[in-house]
């Protein structure tokens, strides 16, 4: 599978490299022709062409997720000073990445700022290895855990809407193939929806990799099948842990963490009981031998309908400055 993905990536990148080479050759020819008449104009033309060709690349980079760690963080009392310093910088980038979420409440945004200030003060005070280990432990058990819990509290109602829609389709239809396909679509949709909520600044190919890993793990996680959560909700919960790029993605450890997380997380609200067809007519409903009058209640939706299909071309072009801002912030705070 990895070889197939690498081959597909080479097929996708080959025409891009070809057109970049053609554009570079064309630009070099134009600069050489202008240089024969005016050297100053050739320099100006070279700067304009480089900026015009580099802006889309920087715009794409602005939407990418920071590089995921390849090795796990050191254990308590283990690891070198260099390893703990690298882990502290990764946690700093993670806090910056979480802070870019536009839906954060003021109190949680304040906790993220305090965690960044704590990390910045520790790194600027010429810390020892034990100091780095303590500040990393405080951030991971404090701000990072709060963010993960807030993700599920905030966006779980959207996932429950997906679950209820799947249950309605599964109840109405009698075709077993359609039911299985509807379940597959619901699991993938929940993973994609949670990835858009947790990681709004993210390339679509990275989002596809996240949805693939989390939906597959939710469908094959044997220890979690007997719990109160369905595979649709599990795929969204796995995305919450997948968003922590300061650690490598380890499926077995993710299953154990989700098991501990589900013990402290309340289950989904029970579905509304179905009304029998012969329960009554008109405005009167009969339930459990009692007569009730049906009343229409208007409820204000807490969240707007989330039908974002990803960033458009205009948003990508306009967001190239975000990558520059993010890089400067990370370098200034955690250098």
Secondary structure, 3 states (H helix, E strand, C coil): CHHHHHHHHHHHHHHHHHHHHHHHHHHHHHHHHHHCCCHHHHHHHHHHHHHHHHHHHHHHHHCCCCCCCCCCCCCCCCCCHHHHHHHHHHHHHHHHHHHCCCCCCHHHHHHHHHHHHHHHHHHHCCCCHHHHHHHHHHHHHHHHHHHHHHHHHHHHHHHHHHHHHHHHHHHHCCCHHHHHHHHHHHHHHHHHHHHHHHCCCCCHHHHHHHHHHHHHHHHHCHHHCCCCCCHHHHHHHHHHHHCCCCCCCCHHHHHHHHHHHHHHCCCCCCCCCCCCCCCCCCCEEEECCEEEECCCCCCCCCCCCCCCCCCCHHHHHHCHHHHHHHHHHHHHHCC
